[in-house]
Amino acid sequence: MASIKHLKKDINYVLGDIIDEVNAWQEEHPKEDQAKAEAIIDEAIATFDNLIEKVNDKSVENRKKHLNSIKNELEEKASALVKKVNTL
């Protein structure tokens, strides 16, 4: 079960880093419109909740395939969030 533990840590670290980056942007640009930054943070939190819920779902038939799909989804969503952060 170590892979599940590592996957949860990866989800936490990746999305946490994105939130940290947005927070750093907010500190550097206090006069800019913060609504876009807050929306990115909210999306990262929602993504975290969704992915952790999927990891904890024990009703799937092929657990390994399910976890690999979660890992791929994390990569896709994290890339999309990073692109949004870069456009701030």
HELIX and SHEET records of a PDB file:
HELIX    1   1 ALA A    2  GLU A   28  1                                  27    
HELIX    2   2 ALA A   35  ASN A   56  1                                  22    
HELIX    3   3 ARG A   63  ASN A   86  1                                  24    
END                                                                             
